[in-house]
């Protein structure tokens, strides 16, 4: 296993769990059925049994209705084998969930009663539904629900301090790194691998420094059960860093959506009639047609004119949303600037690109803010960090309504619901635009 500060990551996580179980009287785990949350849950189960702790821990599982049967089976198996120490919260709620399969809609709803006739499977008998959560409303996104659930559960348990354990690893992506390290969040007793959610409610990330290889070494070394879907991923030639279990229609899952046809054909047959654009995305989701692999500019176009063409093909509402994103990004780079490394700044100077570099920024980074106009394209490895019309073309082709590829967080309009459900969270700072990208 990986070594950190003279100790391997397994030894470090044992120390972290000891600290958490001493400090918090109520603990639950966010469990997706994926490799990371599965290892974190197994670490906790082993820790409780090894130390004979007289405690039960909660397991928060968001059931997105459309999931691989192997994932469903793994979740069921885990709960059944550890019922003596686990309290299960199986969430089957029609919150909004991002979809990148359609230009006509940017979200879908699992377990929507209005779509009951096309549900891909029956609702589990032990499901918790909208009737169990007084805070739920139809405007909620899935991430809003997660946050509000922690506050609701804290009150239900009448806990002094509540800890939600989350299996985020910073190696997985920059966005996951930012979730833990962004400077606007308050930590528990200055532990950087924690985030304050509400008064006396915290998220902790005990395996934040684990690598993908550490996950699989632990499963093998300790003989832990895991989602057998990963065996099929491996046999299909999917690289370790792309083997993810997630809601199937989010941006990160689009390239592997077609695997449903091979791995779980029964589920595939149901899901293509459940969410708009699934069949098209299953065919073309890993091609240039949806902004994957190498994107070639059509003859006679600049990236700006190609972007304008793509915008003209979209429904009016979708068109306006992308234009608003672009306008925001142009203003941002012209007036505030994106934070870039000295190396990238030098590459811009070497290409005689007009830029203005400021000395410092309010963001927690060693990079410097750079003001500049939008470019058509730029041929450097750090392409995604630079404002270009080609990036916007990629977002449109990918049905990336939020423009996450460009580093966008949610807009004020998109944040309206999040602000409503968190208006009592006085210690949380508002989210800001990604200081590295847009």
C-alpha positions in Angstrom: 0.0 0.0 0.0 1.0 3.6 -0.4 3.2 5.2 2.2 2.4 8.6 3.7 4.6 10.2 6.3 6.3 6.9 7.1 3.1 5.0 7.6 1.0 3.2 5.0 -2.4 4.4 4.3 -4.1 1.5 6.1 -2.4 2.4 9.3 -3.3 6.0 8.9 -7.0 5.3 8.3 -7.0 3.2 11.5 -5.9 6.2 13.4 -8.5 8.4 11.7 -11.3 5.9 12.5 -10.1 5.8 16.2 -10.4 9.6 16.3 -13.8 9.7 14.7 -15.4 7.0 16.9 -14.1 8.8 19.9 -15.3 12.3 18.9 -18.7 11.6 17.4 -21.7 9.9 19.0 -23.5 9.4 15.7 -21.8 8.1 12.6 -23.1 7.1 9.2 -21.5 6.3 5.8 -22.5 7.4 2.3 -22.4 4.1 0.4 -23.0 4.0 -3.4 -22.0 0.4 -4.0 -18.8 1.5 -5.7 -15.2 0.4 -4.9 -14.3 3.4 -2.7 -17.4 3.6 -0.5 -17.3 -0.2 -0.3 -13.8 -0.2 1.1 -14.6 2.6 3.5 -17.7 0.6 4.8 -15.6 -2.5 5.2 -12.9 -0.6 7.1 -15.6 0.6 9.5 -17.2 -2.8 9.9 -13.9 -4.4 10.6 -12.9 -1.6 13.0 -16.2 -2.0 15.0 -15.9 -5.8 15.2 -12.2 -5.8 16.0 -12.6 -3.4 18.9 -16.0 -4.8 20.0 -17.6 -1.4 19.9 -21.1 -1.3 21.3 -22.3 0.9 18.4 -24.3 0.8 15.2 -23.5 2.9 12.2 -25.9 4.2 9.5 -25.5 3.5 5.8 -26.9 6.1 3.5 -27.6 4.6 0.0 -29.1 6.7 -2.7 -30.9 4.2 -5.0 -31.0 5.8 -8.5 -33.5 3.2 -9.8 -31.3 2.6 -12.9 -28.3 0.6 -11.7 -26.5 -2.5 -12.7 -28.0 -5.6 -11.2 -24.6 -6.5 -9.8 -24.5 -3.2 -7.9 -28.0 -3.9 -6.5 -27.0 -7.4 -5.5 -23.8 -6.1 -3.8 -25.7 -3.5 -1.8 -28.3 -6.1 -0.7 -25.5 -8.6 0.2 -23.7 -6.1 2.3 -26.7 -5.1 4.3 -27.8 -8.7 4.9 -24.5 -9.8 6.2 -24.0 -6.9 8.6 -27.5 -6.2 9.9 -26.4 -6.5 13.5 -24.3 -3.3 13.3 -25.8 -1.4 10.3 -28.8 0.9 10.1 -29.9 1.1 6.5 -31.2 4.3 4.9 -32.2 3.3 1.3 -33.3 6.4 -0.4 -35.8 6.1 -3.3 -36.8 9.8 -3.9 -37.5 11.6 -7.2 -35.0 14.4 -6.8 -33.4 15.9 -9.8 -30.4 14.1 -11.2 -28.1 15.5 -13.9 -28.3 13.9 -17.3 -25.9 14.4 -20.3 -27.8 12.3 -22.7 -30.1 14.9 -24.1 -30.1 18.5 -25.4 -33.7 18.8 -24.4 -33.4 18.1 -20.7 -30.6 18.6 -18.1 -32.1 16.3 -15.4 -34.3 13.3 -14.9 -36.0 11.9 -11.8 -35.6 8.3 -10.4 -38.7 6.8 -8.8 -40.9 9.6 -10.2 -44.5 8.6 -9.4 -45.6 10.3 -12.6 -43.4 7.8 -14.6 -44.2 4.7 -12.5 -45.4 2.8 -15.6 -41.9 3.0 -17.0 -39.8 2.4 -13.9 -37.0 -0.1 -14.7 -37.6 -2.2 -11.6 -40.0 -2.3 -8.6 -39.2 -0.1 -5.7 -37.4 -2.0 -2.9 -39.5 -3.0 0.0 -37.3 -1.3 2.6 -37.1 2.0 0.6 -37.4 5.3 2.3 -39.6 7.6 0.1 -40.7 11.2 0.0 -43.2 10.5 2.8 -40.3 9.9 5.2 -38.6 13.3 4.6 -40.6 16.4 5.5 -37.8 18.6 4.0 -38.1 17.2 0.5 -39.6 19.2 -2.4 -39.6 18.8 -6.2 -37.0 21.4 -6.9 -34.3 19.4 -5.0 -31.2 18.0 -6.8 -29.7 14.8 -5.5 -26.7 16.7 -3.9 -29.2 19.1 -2.1 -30.9 16.0 -0.7 -27.7 14.6 0.6 -26.9 17.8 2.5 -30.3 18.2 4.0 -30.5 14.5 4.9 -27.5 14.9 7.2 -29.1 17.8 9.1 -32.4 15.9 9.3 -30.8 12.7 10.6 -28.7 14.6 13.2 -32.0 15.9 14.7 -33.7 12.6 14.4 -31.0 10.9 16.4 -30.8 13.8 18.8 -27.0 13.5 18.5 -24.4 15.8 20.0 -22.2 15.5 17.0 -22.9 13.7 13.7 -20.2 12.5 11.2 -20.9 11.4 7.7 -18.1 9.3 6.2 -17.5 9.8 2.5 -15.3 7.7 0.3 -13.8 10.5 -1.8 -10.2 10.1 -3.0 -8.4 13.1 -4.3 -6.7 10.9 -7.0 -10.0 10.4 -8.7 -10.4 13.9 -10.0 -9.7 17.5 -9.5 -13.3 18.2 -8.5 -12.9 15.7 -5.7 -9.7 17.3 -4.6 -11.5 20.7 -4.5 -14.3 19.2 -2.4 -11.9 18.5 0.4 -9.3 21.3 0.0 -11.2 24.4 -1.0 -10.4 27.1 1.6 -14.0 28.3 2.1 -15.1 25.4 4.2 -14.6 25.1 7.9 -13.0 22.0 9.2 -13.5 20.0 12.4 -10.6 20.9 14.8 -8.5 22.0 11.8 -8.5 18.5 10.2 -8.3 19.2 6.5 -9.9 15.9 5.6 -13.2 17.2 7.1 -15.9 19.6 6.0 -18.5 21.4 8.1 -22.0 20.8 6.9 -24.0 22.4 9.7 -23.5 23.1 13.4 -22.1 19.8 14.9 -22.5 18.0 11.5 -19.4 17.2 9.5 -18.3 15.2 6.5 -15.1 13.2 6.9 -13.0 11.7 4.1 -10.8 9.0 5.8 -9.4 7.5 2.6 -8.8 10.8 0.8 -5.1 9.9 0.2 -5.7 6.3 -1.0 -4.8 5.4 -4.6 -6.9 3.1 -6.8 -4.3 0.4 -6.3 -4.7 0.7 -2.5 -8.4 0.0 -2.9 -7.8 -3.3 -4.7 -4.8 -4.3 -2.5 -7.1 -3.9 0.6 -9.9 -6.0 -1.0 -7.4 -8.7 -1.8 -5.4 -8.6 1.4 -8.4 -8.7 3.7 -10.8 -10.8 1.6 -13.5 -8.2 1.5 -16.6 -8.5 -0.6 -16.9 -6.0 -3.4 -19.1 -5.1 -6.4 -18.4 -7.9 -8.9 -19.2 -5.4 -11.7 -15.6 -4.4 -11.5 -14.5 -7.9 -12.6 -16.5 -7.4 -15.8 -15.1 -3.9 -16.2 -11.6 -5.3 -16.0 -12.4 -8.1 -18.5 -13.8 -5.5 -20.9 -10.5 -3.7 -20.8 -11.7 -0.6 -18.9 -8.7 1.0 -17.2 -8.7 1.1 -13.4 -9.2 4.9 -13.2 -12.3 4.7 -15.4 -14.1 1.9 -13.5 -16.8 3.8 -11.7 -20.2 3.0 -10.3 -22.4 6.1 -10.6 -25.6 7.5 -11.9 -25.3 6.3 -15.5 -26.2 9.6 -17.2 -23.8 12.0 -15.6 -20.9 13.3 -17.6 -18.3 11.0 -16.1 -20.3 7.9 -17.0 -21.3 8.7 -20.6 -18.2 7.0 -22.2 -19.0 3.7 -20.6 -22.8 3.9 -20.9 -22.8 1.5 -23.8 -21.5 -1.3 -21.5 -25.0 -1.7 -20.1 -26.0 -3.3 -23.4 -23.4 -6.1 -22.8 -23.2 -6.4 -19.1 -26.9 -5.9 -18.2 -29.0 -6.2 -21.4 -32.3 -6.5 -19.5 -31.7 -3.2 -17.7 -30.5 -1.6 -21.0 -33.8 -2.6 -22.6 -35.8 -0.8 -19.9 -33.6 2.3 -19.5 -33.7 3.4 -23.2 -37.4 4.1 -22.7 -36.9 5.8 -19.4 -34.6 8.8 -20.1 -34.4 10.9 -23.3 -31.4 10.3 -25.5 -30.0 7.1 -23.8 -29.9 5.0 -27.0 -28.2 7.7 -29.0 -25.6 8.2 -26.3 -25.1 4.5 -25.9 -24.1 4.4 -29.6 -22.2 7.7 -30.0 -21.2 8.6 -26.4 -17.6 7.6 -26.9 -17.2 9.3 -30.3 -16.5 12.7 -31.8 -20.3 13.1 -32.3 -20.6 13.8 -28.5 -17.3 15.5 -28.0 -15.2 12.5 -27.0 -11.8 11.5 -28.2 -10.2 14.0 -30.7 -12.5 16.6 -32.0 -12.0 17.8 -35.5 -13.1 21.2 -36.8 -15.3 21.0 -39.8 -13.8 22.5 -43.0 -14.6 26.2 -43.4 -15.3 26.9 -39.7 -13.5 28.5 -36.9 -14.2 27.1 -33.5 -16.2 30.3 -32.7 -18.3 29.9 -35.9 -18.8 26.2 -35.2 -19.9 27.0 -31.7 -22.5 29.5 -33.2 -23.7 26.8 -35.6 -24.1 24.2 -32.7 -26.0 26.8 -30.7 -28.3 27.4 -33.6 -29.3 23.7 -33.6 -30.4 23.6 -29.9 -33.8 24.2 -28.4 -34.2 27.9 -27.5 -34.1 27.4 -23.7 -30.9 25.3 -24.0 -29.4 27.8 -26.4 -29.9 30.6 -23.9 -28.4 28.7 -21.0 -25.2 28.0 -23.0 -25.0 31.7 -24.1 -25.3 32.8 -20.5 -22.5 30.5 -19.5 -20.3 31.9 -22.2 -21.1 35.5 -21.3 -20.2 34.8 -17.7 -17.0 33.1 -18.7 -15.9 35.9 -21.0 -16.5 38.5 -18.2 -14.7 36.3 -15.7 -11.5 36.0 -17.8 -11.6 39.7 -18.8 -12.2 41.2 -15.3 -11.1 38.6 -12.6 -9.0 36.1 -14.4 -8.4 32.4 -14.0 -5.6 31.2 -11.9 -2.8 29.6 -13.9 0.6 28.2 -13.0 3.9 30.0 -13.9 4.5 27.2 -16.5 1.2 27.8 -18.3 1.7 31.6 -18.1 5.0 31.3 -19.8 3.5 29.1 -22.6 1.0 31.9 -23.3 3.8 34.5 -23.4 5.8 32.3 -25.7 2.9 32.3 -28.1 2.6 36.1 -27.9 -0.9 35.9 -26.5 -2.0 39.2 -24.8 -2.5 38.6 -21.1 -2.4 40.5 -17.8 -1.0 38.8 -14.8 -1.9 39.9 -11.2 0.4 39.3 -8.2 -2.0 37.6 -5.9 -5.5 36.2 -5.5 -8.0 35.5 -2.7 -8.1 31.9 -3.6 -6.0 29.3 -1.7 -3.4 28.6 -4.4 0.1 29.3 -5.5 -1.1 30.1 -9.1 -1.6 33.6 -10.3 -4.8 35.2 -11.8 -4.5 35.8 -15.5 -6.8 38.2 -17.4 -7.2 37.5 -21.1 -9.7 37.4 -24.0 -11.2 34.2 -25.4 -9.1 32.3 -27.9 -10.4 30.2 -30.8 -8.1 27.3 -29.7 -4.7 26.6 -28.2 -2.4 23.6 -28.7 -1.0 23.0 -25.2 -1.5 20.1 -22.8 -3.3 22.4 -20.4 -5.9 23.2 -23.0 -8.8 22.8 -20.5 -7.4 25.6 -18.3 -7.5 28.2 -21.1 -10.7 30.0 -22.3 -11.3 28.9 -25.9 -14.4 28.5 -28.1 -13.3 25.0 -28.7 -14.0 24.2 -25.0 -17.6 25.5 -25.4 -18.1 23.3 -28.5 -17.0 20.3 -26.5 -19.6 21.2 -23.7 -22.4 21.5 -26.3 -21.5 18.2 -28.0 -21.4 16.5 -24.6 -24.8 17.9 -23.5 -22.8 19.3 -20.6 -25.5 21.7 -19.5 -23.5 23.0 -16.5 -20.3 23.3 -18.5 -18.5 21.3 -16.0 -15.8 20.5 -18.6 -14.9 24.2 -18.4 -14.8 24.1 -14.7 -18.2 25.8 -14.0 -20.0 25.4 -10.8 -23.8 26.0 -10.7 -25.2 29.4 -11.7 -27.2 31.6 -9.4 -30.4 30.3 -11.0 -29.2 26.7 -10.6 -28.1 27.4 -7.0 -31.5 28.8 -6.0 -32.7 25.5 -4.6 -29.4 24.8 -2.8 -29.5 28.2 -1.1 -33.1 27.6 0.0 -32.4 24.2 1.7 -29.2 25.6 3.2 -30.4 29.0 4.3 -30.1 28.0 8.0 -26.5 26.8 7.5 -24.9 30.0 8.7 -21.4 28.7 8.8 -21.2 27.7 5.1 -19.7 30.1 2.6 -21.3 30.4 -0.9 -19.8 28.3 -3.7 -17.5 30.2 -6.1 -16.6 29.6 -9.6 -13.6 27.2 -10.1 -10.6 29.4 -9.7 -8.5 27.3 -12.0 -10.7 27.2 -15.0 -13.9 29.2 -15.3 
